[in-house]
Every structure is written in C-alpha cells, then in structure tokens.
Amino acid sequence: MNDNYKDNRYKETKEYAQELFTKGVCMGEVMKKTRLTEDEIAHMREKLDKEE
C-alpha cells in the first residue's frame, strides 16, 4: 500500500480523533477531519474525560 492510502485511512479512525482531542481540537474540527458522527465523537469524548 502506498503512504497516501495509509494516511487517508488513519484519518478516518477513532485513534486519530482521540489524538486531535488530546491536542485540544474542538468537536466540529474533529468531525471535519474524520468521518465520525457527532454521536460517536461525543461518546468517545465522554470516555476520554472519565479516564482523566
């Protein structure tokens, strides 16, 4: 696989969204950069907040 394909697939993952959240990126920007829905992001954000 080429590197561009891997990079594009990574940007669609929850791991990438978590990385963005740890950098302080807002939910709207995370939605633009990933293909996650608002509900998926909100659920993930709740889990991350509980871990802290």
N, CA, C and O atoms as a GROMACS GRO file, in nm:
protein
  208
    1MET      N    1   0.084  -0.119   0.000
    1MET     CA    2   0.000   0.000   0.000
    1MET      C    3   0.087   0.124   0.000
    1MET      O    4   0.197   0.126   0.056
    2ASN      N    5   0.037   0.227  -0.063
    2ASN     CA    6   0.116   0.349  -0.063
    2ASN      C    7   0.089   0.430   0.063
    2ASN      O    8  -0.011   0.410   0.132
    3ASP      N    9   0.179   0.522   0.092
    3ASP     CA   10   0.170   0.600   0.215
    3ASP      C   11   0.047   0.692   0.217
    3ASP      O   12  -0.010   0.714   0.324
    4ASN      N   13   0.007   0.744   0.102
    4ASN     CA   14  -0.111   0.831   0.099
    4ASN      C   15  -0.236   0.755   0.140
    4ASN      O   16  -0.320   0.808   0.213
    5TYR      N   17  -0.249   0.630   0.094
    5TYR     CA   18  -0.365   0.550   0.131
    5TYR      C   19  -0.366   0.525   0.281
    5TYR      O   20  -0.471   0.539   0.346
    6LYS      N   21  -0.252   0.489   0.337
    6LYS     CA   22  -0.244   0.464   0.481
    6LYS      C   23  -0.279   0.590   0.559
    6LYS      O   24  -0.352   0.583   0.658
    7ASP      N   25  -0.229   0.705   0.514
    7ASP     CA   26  -0.256   0.831   0.582
    7ASP      C   27  -0.405   0.863   0.576
    7ASP      O   28  -0.462   0.906   0.677
    8ASN      N   29  -0.467   0.843   0.462
    8ASN     CA   30  -0.610   0.870   0.448
    8ASN      C   31  -0.693   0.776   0.535
    8ASN      O   32  -0.790   0.820   0.596
    9ARG      N   33  -0.657   0.650   0.542
    9ARG     CA   34  -0.730   0.555   0.626
    9ARG      C   35  -0.713   0.592   0.773
    9ARG      O   36  -0.808   0.581   0.850
   10TYR      N   37  -0.594   0.634   0.812
   10TYR     CA   38  -0.569   0.671   0.952
   10TYR      C   39  -0.657   0.788   0.992
   10TYR      O   40  -0.708   0.794   1.104
   11LYS      N   41  -0.675   0.881   0.900
   11LYS     CA   42  -0.755   1.000   0.932
   11LYS      C   43  -0.903   0.968   0.951
   11LYS      O   44  -0.978   1.054   0.996
   12GLU      N   45  -0.945   0.848   0.918
   12GLU     CA   46  -1.085   0.808   0.936
   12GLU      C   47  -1.105   0.730   1.066
   12GLU      O   48  -1.215   0.681   1.091
   13THR      N   49  -1.003   0.717   1.148
   13THR     CA   50  -1.012   0.630   1.264
   13THR      C   51  -1.039   0.705   1.393
   13THR      O   52  -1.018   0.825   1.404
   14LYS      N   53  -1.086   0.630   1.491
   14LYS     CA   54  -1.110   0.687   1.623
   14LYS      C   55  -0.979   0.726   1.690
   14LYS      O   56  -0.976   0.821   1.768
   15GLU      N   57  -0.871   0.654   1.659
   15GLU     CA   58  -0.742   0.688   1.718
   15GLU      C   59  -0.700   0.829   1.676
   15GLU      O   60  -0.647   0.905   1.757
   16TYR      N   61  -0.724   0.863   1.552
   16TYR     CA   62  -0.691   0.997   1.503
   16TYR      C   63  -0.777   1.101   1.575
   16TYR      O   64  -0.727   1.207   1.612
   17ALA      N   65  -0.904   1.071   1.594
   17ALA     CA   66  -0.992   1.164   1.665
   17ALA      C   67  -0.944   1.184   1.808
   17ALA      O   68  -0.944   1.296   1.859
   18GLN      N   69  -0.903   1.076   1.874
   18GLN     CA   70  -0.850   1.088   2.010
   18GLN      C   71  -0.725   1.174   2.013
   18GLN      O   72  -0.707   1.255   2.103
   19GLU      N   73  -0.639   1.156   1.915
   19GLU     CA   74  -0.518   1.236   1.906
   19GLU      C   75  -0.553   1.385   1.891
   19GLU      O   76  -0.490   1.470   1.954
   20LEU      N   77  -0.652   1.414   1.809
   20LEU     CA   78  -0.694   1.553   1.791
   20LEU      C   79  -0.748   1.611   1.921
   20LEU      O   80  -0.718   1.725   1.955
   21PHE      N   81  -0.829   1.532   1.994
   21PHE     CA   82  -0.884   1.580   2.121
   21PHE      C   83  -0.773   1.610   2.221
   21PHE      O   84  -0.780   1.710   2.294
   22THR      N   85  -0.671   1.526   2.226
   22THR     CA   86  -0.563   1.549   2.321
   22THR      C   87  -0.485   1.676   2.288
   22THR      O   88  -0.418   1.733   2.374
   23LYS      N   89  -0.494   1.720   2.163
   23LYS     CA   90  -0.430   1.844   2.121
   23LYS      C   91  -0.522   1.964   2.141
   23LYS      O   92  -0.483   2.077   2.110
   24GLY      N   93  -0.643   1.941   2.192
   24GLY     CA   94  -0.736   2.050   2.219
   24GLY      C   95  -0.821   2.093   2.101
   24GLY      O   96  -0.877   2.203   2.102
   25VAL      N   97  -0.832   2.009   2.000
   25VAL     CA   98  -0.914   2.041   1.883
   25VAL      C   99  -1.062   2.025   1.920
   25VAL      O  100  -1.099   1.928   1.985
   26CYS      N  101  -1.146   2.120   1.878
   26CYS     CA  102  -1.288   2.114   1.912
   26CYS      C  103  -1.360   2.005   1.831
   26CYS      O  104  -1.308   1.956   1.731
   27MET      N  105  -1.481   1.970   1.877
   27MET     CA  106  -1.555   1.860   1.815
   27MET      C  107  -1.587   1.890   1.669
   27MET      O  108  -1.582   1.799   1.586
   28GLY      N  109  -1.621   2.013   1.636
   28GLY     CA  110  -1.652   2.047   1.497
   28GLY      C  111  -1.535   2.021   1.404
   28GLY      O  112  -1.553   1.970   1.294
   29GLU      N  113  -1.416   2.056   1.448
   29GLU     CA  114  -1.297   2.032   1.366
   29GLU      C  115  -1.268   1.882   1.355
   29GLU      O  116  -1.228   1.835   1.249
   30VAL      N  117  -1.289   1.809   1.464
   30VAL     CA  118  -1.268   1.664   1.460
   30VAL      C  119  -1.364   1.601   1.359
   30VAL      O  120  -1.325   1.511   1.285
   31MET      N  121  -1.489   1.648   1.356
   31MET     CA  122  -1.586   1.594   1.261
   31MET      C  123  -1.543   1.622   1.118
   31MET      O  124  -1.562   1.538   1.030
   32LYS      N  125  -1.486   1.740   1.094
   32LYS     CA  126  -1.440   1.774   0.959
   32LYS      C  127  -1.322   1.686   0.917
   32LYS      O  128  -1.311   1.649   0.800
   33LYS      N  129  -1.234   1.653   1.012
   33LYS     CA  130  -1.112   1.582   0.979
   33LYS      C  131  -1.129   1.430   0.980
   33LYS      O  132  -1.046   1.358   0.925
   34THR      N  133  -1.236   1.383   1.042
   34THR     CA  134  -1.262   1.239   1.046
   34THR      C  135  -1.400   1.214   0.986
   34THR      O  136  -1.473   1.307   0.954
   35ARG      N  137  -1.433   1.090   0.971
   35ARG     CA  138  -1.567   1.056   0.920
   35ARG      C  139  -1.656   1.005   1.031
   35ARG      O  140  -1.745   0.923   1.008
   36LEU      N  141  -1.632   1.052   1.151
   36LEU     CA  142  -1.712   1.010   1.265
   36LEU      C  143  -1.832   1.105   1.280
   36LEU      O  144  -1.824   1.223   1.246
   37THR      N  145  -1.942   1.050   1.331
   37THR     CA  146  -2.061   1.132   1.355
   37THR      C  147  -2.047   1.205   1.488
   37THR      O  148  -1.960   1.175   1.568
   38GLU      N  149  -2.135   1.301   1.508
   38GLU     CA  150  -2.134   1.378   1.633
   38GLU      C  151  -2.157   1.286   1.753
   38GLU      O  152  -2.092   1.302   1.856
   39ASP      N  153  -2.248   1.188   1.740
   39ASP     CA  154  -2.275   1.095   1.850
   39ASP      C  155  -2.153   1.010   1.882
   39ASP      O  156  -2.121   0.988   1.999
   40GLU      N  157  -2.084   0.960   1.779
   40GLU     CA  158  -1.964   0.879   1.800
   40GLU      C  159  -1.856   0.959   1.871
   40GLU      O  160  -1.789   0.910   1.962
   41ILE      N  161  -1.840   1.083   1.829
   41ILE     CA  162  -1.738   1.168   1.890
   41ILE      C  163  -1.775   1.202   2.034
   41ILE      O  164  -1.689   1.200   2.122
   42ALA      N  165  -1.902   1.233   2.058
   42ALA     CA  166  -1.946   1.267   2.194
   42ALA      C  167  -1.925   1.148   2.287
   42ALA      O  168  -1.880   1.166   2.400
   43HIS      N  169  -1.958   1.029   2.242
   43HIS     CA  170  -1.940   0.908   2.323
   43HIS      C  171  -1.791   0.887   2.354
   43HIS      O  172  -1.755   0.857   2.468
   44MET      N  173  -1.708   0.903   2.254
   44MET     CA  174  -1.564   0.886   2.273
   44MET      C  175  -1.510   0.993   2.367
   44MET      O  176  -1.424   0.964   2.450
   45ARG      N  177  -1.558   1.114   2.355
   45ARG     CA  178  -1.512   1.224   2.439
   45ARG      C  179  -1.548   1.196   2.585
   45ARG      O  180  -1.467   1.224   2.674
   46GLU      N  181  -1.666   1.142   2.611
   46GLU     CA  182  -1.706   1.107   2.746
   46GLU      C  183  -1.610   1.005   2.806
   46GLU      O  184  -1.569   1.018   2.921
   47LYS      N  185  -1.574   0.904   2.727
   47LYS     CA  186  -1.482   0.801   2.774
   47LYS      C  187  -1.346   0.862   2.806
   47LYS      O  188  -1.285   0.827   2.908
   48LEU      N  189  -1.298   0.952   2.721
   48LEU     CA  190  -1.168   1.015   2.745
   48LEU      C  191  -1.172   1.102   2.870
   48LEU      O  192  -1.076   1.104   2.947
   49ASP      N  193  -1.282   1.174   2.892
   49ASP     CA  194  -1.293   1.259   3.010
   49ASP      C  195  -1.295   1.177   3.138
   49ASP      O  196  -1.240   1.220   3.239
   50LYS      N  197  -1.357   1.059   3.135
   50LYS     CA  198  -1.360   0.972   3.252
   50LYS      C  199  -1.223   0.917   3.285
   50LYS      O  200  -1.191   0.895   3.402
   51GLU      N  201  -1.140   0.895   3.182
   51GLU     CA  202  -1.006   0.841   3.203
   51GLU      C  203  -0.913   0.942   3.269
   51GLU      O  204  -0.817   0.903   3.335
   52GLU      N  205  -0.940   1.071   3.251
   52GLU     CA  206  -0.853   1.175   3.304
   52GLU      C  207  -0.874   1.199   3.448
   52GLU      O  208  -0.807   1.285   3.507
   0.00000   0.00000   0.00000
